[in-house]
Amino acid sequence: MDIIRIIFAVLLPPLGVFLQVGFSWTFILNIALTLLGYIPGIIHAIWVIARK
């Protein structure tokens, strides 16, 4: 299941984070990072998924 989340994190970072933690401040932070720059959103999403 983590592989699917990582694939979603690369394609659409907030979706990968949402699948991992649900609707939380981490999800909102990832949306903000993705809007500021796509690469920071990807890095944050992969970090959230990997720290599990």
Backbone bond lengths (Angstrom), bond angles and torsions (degrees), N, CA, C in turn:
res aa  C-N    CA-C-N  psi(-1)  N-CA   C-N-CA  omega(-1)  CA-C   N-CA-C  phi
1 M - - - 1.458 - - 1.529 111.17 -
2 D 1.336 118.13 -31.49 1.458 120.12 179.14 1.523 111.66 -64.63
3 I 1.317 117.78 -32.56 1.468 120.70 178.69 1.527 109.69 -63.03
4 I 1.304 116.99 -41.80 1.471 120.84 179.51 1.526 109.75 -64.94
5 R 1.335 117.10 -41.41 1.470 120.27 178.74 1.523 111.15 -64.10
6 I 1.329 117.00 -39.07 1.461 119.84 179.24 1.524 110.77 -67.19
7 I 1.325 117.14 -38.79 1.469 120.16 176.59 1.526 110.04 -62.17
8 F 1.337 116.80 -45.08 1.460 119.68 176.68 1.532 111.00 -63.73
9 A 1.343 117.25 -35.15 1.463 120.89 179.93 1.522 111.52 -64.78
10 V 1.317 117.27 -33.26 1.464 120.29 178.80 1.527 110.35 -76.81
11 L 1.322 116.94 -40.64 1.466 120.45 -178.35 1.528 112.21 -76.20
12 L 1.329 116.49 -46.11 1.464 122.22 -178.71 1.530 108.11 -145.63
13 P 1.328 117.49 90.59 1.468 121.42 -171.65 1.535 116.11 -51.48
14 P 1.333 120.69 -43.50 1.464 117.82 -179.87 1.532 113.59 -62.58
15 L 1.311 117.42 -30.29 1.468 119.63 178.78 1.521 110.77 -66.92
16 G 1.328 117.15 -42.12 1.457 120.16 177.36 1.520 112.10 -61.39
17 V 1.329 116.93 -41.35 1.468 121.15 178.69 1.524 110.02 -68.41
18 F 1.316 117.66 -41.10 1.461 120.58 179.69 1.523 111.17 -61.62
19 L 1.319 117.44 -40.43 1.460 120.20 178.60 1.528 111.65 -66.04
20 Q 1.321 117.20 -26.34 1.465 121.30 -179.13 1.527 112.11 -84.69
21 V 1.329 117.60 -49.44 1.470 120.43 -171.16 1.522 113.90 -116.09
22 G 1.300 119.05 -8.60 1.454 120.51 -176.68 1.521 111.17 78.20
23 F 1.315 115.63 -162.15 1.462 120.60 -178.74 1.526 108.44 -83.02
24 S 1.320 116.62 105.59 1.460 121.72 -178.90 1.529 108.66 -149.66
25 W 1.335 115.48 -176.25 1.460 120.01 179.10 1.518 111.12 -65.92
26 T 1.318 117.17 -29.11 1.469 120.22 177.51 1.521 110.24 -64.84
27 F 1.310 116.39 -39.74 1.472 121.83 177.76 1.528 110.60 -64.71
28 I 1.324 116.87 -44.40 1.460 121.15 179.84 1.532 110.58 -65.66
29 L 1.335 117.03 -40.06 1.459 121.12 176.34 1.526 110.78 -61.15
30 N 1.321 116.62 -40.22 1.456 119.23 179.91 1.522 111.58 -67.41
31 I 1.312 117.87 -36.90 1.462 120.59 175.78 1.527 109.73 -61.12
32 A 1.333 116.53 -44.78 1.470 120.29 179.38 1.529 110.96 -62.93
33 L 1.319 117.57 -44.24 1.463 120.31 179.21 1.526 111.39 -64.15
34 T 1.318 117.28 -38.37 1.459 120.86 179.34 1.525 110.79 -67.08
35 L 1.320 117.40 -37.33 1.457 120.24 177.77 1.528 111.67 -69.36
36 L 1.329 116.57 -33.24 1.462 119.98 178.53 1.523 112.21 -75.13
37 G 1.298 116.10 -29.05 1.460 121.17 179.24 1.510 109.49 -178.65
38 Y 1.287 116.96 134.58 1.457 121.31 -174.20 1.532 111.76 -63.36
39 I 1.330 117.34 -41.57 1.464 122.00 -177.36 1.536 112.01 -64.16
40 P 1.343 120.55 -44.97 1.471 118.78 176.20 1.533 112.75 -60.61
41 G 1.320 116.94 -34.38 1.461 120.15 176.62 1.513 112.20 -64.65
42 I 1.330 116.67 -40.57 1.466 121.03 178.40 1.529 110.31 -66.10
43 I 1.321 116.62 -45.56 1.471 120.35 -179.33 1.529 110.32 -60.60
44 H 1.310 117.14 -45.56 1.461 120.54 179.68 1.524 110.95 -64.13
45 A 1.317 117.84 -42.41 1.463 121.16 -179.17 1.527 111.06 -63.00
46 I 1.314 117.43 -44.41 1.459 120.06 179.68 1.525 110.14 -66.75
47 W 1.315 117.64 -36.91 1.460 121.08 177.64 1.533 110.99 -63.26
48 V 1.334 116.76 -43.28 1.468 120.97 179.44 1.531 110.07 -63.11
49 I 1.317 117.07 -42.59 1.461 120.79 -178.80 1.529 110.90 -69.96
50 A 1.319 117.93 -39.09 1.466 121.48 -175.87 1.535 112.93 -74.23
51 R 1.319 117.91 -28.47 1.466 118.98 -176.62 1.518 112.85 -76.22
52 K 1.291 118.04 -8.09 1.472 122.01 179.23 1.474 111.97 -62.62
